[in-house]
Amino acid sequence: MGYEKPAWLEALYSQKFFAGCSYHENSKKNEKNICCLDCCLSICPHCLPSHRFHRLLQVRRYVYHDVVRLEDLQKLIDCSNVQAYTINSAKVVFIKKRPQNRQFKGSGNYCTSCDRSLQEPYIHCSLGCKVDYVLKYKKDLSPYLRKCNSLQLSPDFLVPQDYMGDDETTNETPHSTIVDSDEPMSWSSGSSGSENMSNMTCGNQGVEARAACSCWFEVAGAEIAAAGDVG
């Protein structure tokens, strides 16, 4: 049982994000930037009504790589020894490995899977690298998985205006963009958790649907009406 990745983890690694949603191809802001952990699918904000009681994880993007907030991910799996990066005051973790092409190796640690240079004491550059390492050397991923019965989208996630009811405001929201900055990411300063932390149960809060945005890096300051809380 512990030899295999749970279905939600496999989906997070294999599903394609930030492509247009085929079910809402005629809608604005239809990028698939959410992973439904119960359906194991990448979905867009317009898909939320069909998944509102499911565990939802927002996927973000930085310099053409998919990232998730450390705060969200560590509710699902132990992220200790994975290098976290601080972007716009939020710590994020890369989902997939990012092999480093440079031949020169300086001082410090290197990723156990792809030889990327890391800041001490980290030994994994991404969630995928840690999972591969655990499965290869410890043969069991189950001690690292955490019980999470409910996972809601963060408050900065917004749902599209055209998804709302007729009684909601119809003011157009500026189209949000994904910022692929050339500025270097800053290293996070602390460990992301102990290696053998006990299981942690998420709070049983309902999923909140809010007004539209595919990323938290840059959103124009227009006033948006929030959708009503679910559950």
C-alpha positions as a Markdown table, in Angstrom:
| # | Residue | x | y | z |
|---|---|---|---|---|
| 1 | Met | 0.0 | 0.0 | 0.0 |
| 2 | Gly | 2.8 | 2.4 | 0.9 |
| 3 | Tyr | 4.7 | 1.6 | -2.2 |
| 4 | Glu | 2.3 | 3.6 | -4.4 |
| 5 | Lys | 1.5 | 7.3 | -4.5 |
| 6 | Pro | -2.1 | 8.1 | -3.5 |
| 7 | Ala | -4.3 | 9.0 | -6.4 |
| 8 | Trp | -4.5 | 12.7 | -5.5 |
| 9 | Leu | -0.7 | 13.0 | -5.5 |
| 10 | Glu | -0.4 | 11.3 | -8.8 |
| 11 | Ala | -3.0 | 13.7 | -10.2 |
| 12 | Leu | -1.1 | 16.7 | -8.8 |
| 13 | Tyr | 2.0 | 15.5 | -10.6 |
| 14 | Ser | 0.5 | 14.4 | -13.9 |
| 15 | Gln | -2.5 | 16.6 | -14.6 |
| 16 | Lys | -2.0 | 19.6 | -16.9 |
| 17 | Phe | -2.5 | 23.0 | -15.3 |
| 18 | Phe | -2.9 | 26.5 | -16.8 |
| 19 | Ala | -4.4 | 25.1 | -20.0 |
| 20 | Gly | -7.9 | 26.2 | -21.1 |
| 21 | Cys | -10.8 | 24.2 | -19.6 |
| 22 | Ser | -12.5 | 22.2 | -22.4 |
| 23 | Tyr | -15.8 | 22.3 | -20.6 |
| 24 | His | -15.7 | 26.1 | -20.4 |
| 25 | Glu | -13.8 | 27.0 | -23.5 |
| 26 | Asn | -16.1 | 29.9 | -24.3 |
| 27 | Ser | -15.7 | 31.5 | -20.8 |
| 28 | Lys | -13.2 | 34.0 | -19.7 |
| 29 | Lys | -10.6 | 33.2 | -17.1 |
| 30 | Asn | -11.0 | 29.5 | -17.8 |
| 31 | Glu | -7.4 | 28.4 | -16.9 |
| 32 | Lys | -7.3 | 25.1 | -15.0 |
| 33 | Asn | -5.5 | 26.3 | -11.8 |
| 34 | Ile | -7.2 | 24.0 | -9.2 |
| 35 | Cys | -6.6 | 20.4 | -8.4 |
| 36 | Cys | -9.7 | 18.5 | -7.1 |
| 37 | Leu | -8.1 | 16.0 | -4.8 |
| 38 | Asp | -11.3 | 13.9 | -4.6 |
| 39 | Cys | -11.8 | 13.7 | -8.4 |
| 40 | Cys | -8.1 | 13.7 | -9.2 |
| 41 | Leu | -8.6 | 16.3 | -11.9 |
| 42 | Ser | -7.4 | 19.7 | -12.8 |
| 43 | Ile | -10.3 | 22.1 | -13.0 |
| 44 | Cys | -11.0 | 25.8 | -13.7 |
| 45 | Pro | -12.9 | 28.3 | -11.5 |
| 46 | His | -16.1 | 27.8 | -13.5 |
| 47 | Cys | -16.0 | 24.1 | -12.5 |
| 48 | Leu | -16.3 | 24.9 | -8.8 |
| 49 | Pro | -20.1 | 24.3 | -8.4 |
| 50 | Ser | -19.6 | 20.7 | -9.2 |
| 51 | His | -16.7 | 20.3 | -6.7 |
| 52 | Arg | -17.6 | 22.7 | -3.9 |
| 53 | Phe | -17.7 | 20.1 | -1.2 |
| 54 | His | -14.5 | 18.4 | -2.4 |
| 55 | Arg | -10.9 | 19.0 | -1.2 |
| 56 | Leu | -9.4 | 21.7 | -3.5 |
| 57 | Leu | -5.8 | 22.7 | -3.9 |
| 58 | Gln | -4.9 | 25.8 | -5.8 |
| 59 | Val | -1.9 | 25.5 | -8.2 |
| 60 | Arg | 0.1 | 28.6 | -8.9 |
| 61 | Arg | 2.7 | 29.3 | -11.5 |
| 62 | Tyr | 6.1 | 30.9 | -11.3 |
| 63 | Val | 8.5 | 31.2 | -14.2 |
| 64 | Tyr | 6.8 | 28.4 | -16.2 |
| 65 | His | 6.7 | 26.0 | -13.2 |
| 66 | Asp | 3.8 | 24.8 | -11.2 |
| 67 | Val | 4.0 | 25.6 | -7.4 |
| 68 | Val | 1.7 | 25.3 | -4.5 |
| 69 | Arg | 1.6 | 27.1 | -1.2 |
| 70 | Leu | 3.6 | 25.3 | 1.5 |
| 71 | Glu | 0.8 | 26.1 | 4.0 |
| 72 | Asp | -1.7 | 24.2 | 1.8 |
| 73 | Leu | 0.6 | 21.3 | 0.9 |
| 74 | Gln | 1.8 | 20.4 | 4.3 |
| 75 | Lys | -1.8 | 19.7 | 5.3 |
| 76 | Leu | -1.6 | 16.7 | 2.9 |
| 77 | Ile | 2.0 | 15.5 | 3.2 |
| 78 | Asp | 5.1 | 16.0 | 5.2 |
| 79 | Cys | 7.2 | 18.6 | 3.3 |
| 80 | Ser | 10.2 | 18.6 | 5.6 |
| 81 | Asn | 13.6 | 18.9 | 3.9 |
| 82 | Val | 12.0 | 20.3 | 0.7 |
| 83 | Gln | 13.4 | 23.7 | -0.3 |
| 84 | Ala | 10.6 | 26.3 | 0.0 |
| 85 | Tyr | 10.8 | 29.6 | -1.7 |
| 86 | Thr | 9.4 | 32.9 | -0.6 |
| 87 | Ile | 7.5 | 34.7 | -3.4 |
| 88 | Asn | 5.4 | 37.8 | -2.5 |
| 89 | Ser | 5.5 | 37.0 | 1.2 |
| 90 | Ala | 4.1 | 33.4 | 0.6 |
| 91 | Lys | 6.2 | 30.3 | 0.9 |
| 92 | Val | 5.7 | 27.9 | -2.1 |
| 93 | Val | 7.0 | 24.5 | -3.1 |
| 94 | Phe | 7.7 | 23.3 | -6.6 |
| 95 | Ile | 5.6 | 20.3 | -7.6 |
| 96 | Lys | 8.0 | 18.7 | -10.1 |
| 97 | Lys | 11.7 | 18.2 | -10.2 |
| 98 | Arg | 13.8 | 20.9 | -11.9 |
| 99 | Pro | 17.1 | 19.4 | -13.1 |
| 100 | Gln | 20.0 | 21.8 | -13.1 |
| 101 | Asn | 22.1 | 21.8 | -16.3 |
| 102 | Arg | 25.1 | 23.6 | -14.8 |
| 103 | Gln | 28.2 | 21.4 | -14.4 |
| 104 | Phe | 29.8 | 23.6 | -11.8 |
| 105 | Lys | 29.0 | 22.6 | -8.2 |
| 106 | Gly | 29.7 | 24.9 | -5.4 |
| 107 | Ser | 29.3 | 24.4 | -1.7 |
| 108 | Gly | 26.0 | 23.4 | -0.1 |
| 109 | Asn | 23.5 | 20.7 | -0.5 |
| 110 | Tyr | 22.2 | 19.1 | -3.7 |
| 111 | Cys | 18.9 | 17.6 | -4.5 |
| 112 | Thr | 18.7 | 13.9 | -4.0 |
| 113 | Ser | 17.0 | 13.4 | -7.3 |
| 114 | Cys | 18.2 | 16.1 | -9.8 |
| 115 | Asp | 21.4 | 17.6 | -8.4 |
| 116 | Arg | 20.0 | 21.1 | -8.1 |
| 117 | Ser | 22.0 | 23.2 | -5.7 |
| 118 | Leu | 20.1 | 23.9 | -2.5 |
| 119 | Gln | 20.5 | 25.9 | 0.6 |
| 120 | Glu | 21.3 | 23.9 | 3.7 |
| 121 | Pro | 19.7 | 21.9 | 5.4 |
| 122 | Tyr | 17.4 | 21.1 | 2.5 |
| 123 | Ile | 17.9 | 18.0 | 0.3 |
| 124 | His | 14.9 | 18.0 | -2.0 |
| 125 | Cys | 14.2 | 20.8 | -4.6 |
| 126 | Ser | 10.5 | 19.8 | -5.1 |
| 127 | Leu | 7.7 | 17.6 | -3.8 |
| 128 | Gly | 8.3 | 15.1 | -6.6 |
| 129 | Cys | 11.9 | 14.7 | -5.7 |
| 130 | Lys | 11.1 | 13.9 | -2.1 |
| 131 | Val | 8.4 | 11.4 | -3.0 |
| 132 | Asp | 10.8 | 9.7 | -5.4 |
| 133 | Tyr | 13.5 | 9.6 | -2.7 |
| 134 | Val | 11.1 | 8.1 | -0.1 |
| 135 | Leu | 9.7 | 5.5 | -2.4 |
| 136 | Lys | 13.2 | 4.5 | -3.5 |
| 137 | Tyr | 15.0 | 4.3 | -0.2 |
| 138 | Lys | 12.3 | 3.9 | 2.5 |
| 139 | Lys | 9.8 | 2.0 | 0.4 |
| 140 | Asp | 6.8 | 3.4 | 2.2 |
| 141 | Leu | 5.2 | 6.8 | 1.7 |
| 142 | Ser | 2.4 | 6.3 | 4.2 |
| 143 | Pro | 4.2 | 7.7 | 7.3 |
| 144 | Tyr | 4.5 | 11.0 | 5.4 |
| 145 | Leu | 0.9 | 11.3 | 4.4 |
| 146 | Arg | -1.5 | 13.4 | 6.6 |
| 147 | Lys | -5.1 | 12.9 | 7.1 |
| 148 | Cys | -7.0 | 15.8 | 5.6 |
| 149 | Asn | -10.8 | 15.6 | 5.4 |
| 150 | Ser | -11.4 | 19.1 | 4.2 |
| 151 | Leu | -9.3 | 21.6 | 2.2 |
| 152 | Gln | -10.6 | 24.9 | 1.0 |
| 153 | Leu | -9.2 | 27.4 | -1.4 |
| 154 | Ser | -7.3 | 30.2 | 0.2 |
| 155 | Pro | -9.0 | 33.6 | 0.7 |
| 156 | Asp | -7.1 | 35.2 | -2.2 |
| 157 | Phe | -8.7 | 32.9 | -4.7 |
| 158 | Leu | -11.5 | 34.6 | -6.7 |
| 159 | Val | -14.2 | 33.2 | -8.9 |
| 160 | Pro | -15.3 | 34.6 | -12.3 |
| 161 | Gln | -18.0 | 37.2 | -12.5 |
| 162 | Asp | -19.9 | 35.4 | -15.3 |
| 163 | Tyr | -20.2 | 32.4 | -13.0 |
| 164 | Met | -22.3 | 34.4 | -10.4 |
| 165 | Gly | -26.0 | 34.8 | -10.3 |
| 166 | Asp | -28.0 | 37.6 | -11.9 |
| 167 | Asp | -28.4 | 39.3 | -8.6 |
| 168 | Glu | -24.7 | 39.8 | -8.2 |
| 169 | Thr | -22.8 | 42.8 | -9.5 |
| 170 | Thr | -21.8 | 42.7 | -13.1 |
| 171 | Asn | -18.8 | 45.0 | -13.0 |
| 172 | Glu | -16.0 | 43.6 | -15.2 |
| 173 | Thr | -12.9 | 42.5 | -13.4 |
| 174 | Pro | -9.5 | 43.3 | -15.0 |
| 175 | His | -8.1 | 40.1 | -16.5 |
| 176 | Ser | -5.5 | 38.7 | -14.2 |
| 177 | Thr | -2.1 | 37.6 | -15.4 |
| 178 | Ile | 0.5 | 35.2 | -14.4 |
| 179 | Val | 3.7 | 36.9 | -13.6 |
| 180 | Asp | 6.8 | 35.1 | -14.9 |
| 181 | Ser | 9.4 | 37.3 | -13.2 |
| 182 | Asp | 13.1 | 37.1 | -14.0 |
| 183 | Glu | 13.9 | 38.3 | -10.5 |
| 184 | Pro | 15.4 | 35.5 | -8.4 |
| 185 | Met | 13.3 | 33.9 | -5.7 |
| 186 | Ser | 14.4 | 34.4 | -2.2 |
| 187 | Trp | 15.2 | 31.4 | -0.1 |
| 188 | Ser | 12.9 | 30.6 | 2.8 |
| 189 | Ser | 14.7 | 30.7 | 6.2 |
| 190 | Gly | 13.1 | 27.9 | 8.1 |
| 191 | Ser | 12.4 | 24.2 | 7.9 |
| 192 | Ser | 9.0 | 23.3 | 6.6 |
| 193 | Gly | 8.3 | 20.7 | 9.3 |
| 194 | Ser | 9.8 | 17.7 | 11.1 |
| 195 | Glu | 10.5 | 14.6 | 9.1 |
| 196 | Asn | 8.2 | 12.4 | 11.1 |
| 197 | Met | 5.4 | 14.7 | 12.3 |
| 198 | Ser | 2.2 | 13.0 | 13.4 |
| 199 | Asn | -0.9 | 13.1 | 11.2 |
| 200 | Met | -2.7 | 16.3 | 11.3 |
| 201 | Thr | -6.4 | 16.7 | 10.5 |
| 202 | Cys | -7.5 | 19.8 | 8.6 |
| 203 | Gly | -10.3 | 21.9 | 10.0 |
| 204 | Asn | -13.7 | 20.9 | 8.8 |
| 205 | Gln | -14.5 | 24.1 | 7.0 |
| 206 | Gly | -16.5 | 24.4 | 3.8 |
| 207 | Val | -15.1 | 25.4 | 0.5 |
| 208 | Glu | -15.6 | 29.1 | -0.2 |
| 209 | Ala | -16.2 | 30.3 | -3.7 |
| 210 | Arg | -14.9 | 33.8 | -4.4 |
| 211 | Ala | -14.4 | 36.3 | -7.2 |
| 212 | Ala | -12.0 | 35.5 | -10.2 |
| 213 | Cys | -8.2 | 35.2 | -10.3 |
| 214 | Ser | -5.8 | 32.6 | -11.5 |
| 215 | Cys | -2.8 | 33.7 | -9.5 |
| 216 | Trp | -2.0 | 35.7 | -6.4 |
| 217 | Phe | 1.1 | 37.5 | -7.8 |
| 218 | Glu | -0.5 | 40.5 | -9.6 |
| 219 | Val | -4.2 | 41.5 | -9.5 |
| 220 | Ala | -5.5 | 44.9 | -10.5 |
| 221 | Gly | -7.3 | 46.6 | -7.6 |
| 222 | Ala | -10.8 | 46.5 | -8.8 |
| 223 | Glu | -13.6 | 46.0 | -6.3 |
| 224 | Ile | -15.1 | 42.5 | -6.6 |
| 225 | Ala | -18.2 | 41.1 | -5.1 |
| 226 | Ala | -17.5 | 37.8 | -3.3 |
| 227 | Ala | -19.6 | 34.8 | -3.9 |
| 228 | Gly | -21.6 | 33.4 | -0.9 |
| 229 | Asp | -19.9 | 30.9 | 1.4 |
| 230 | Val | -20.7 | 27.3 | 0.8 |
| 231 | Gly | -21.4 | 25.0 | 3.8 |
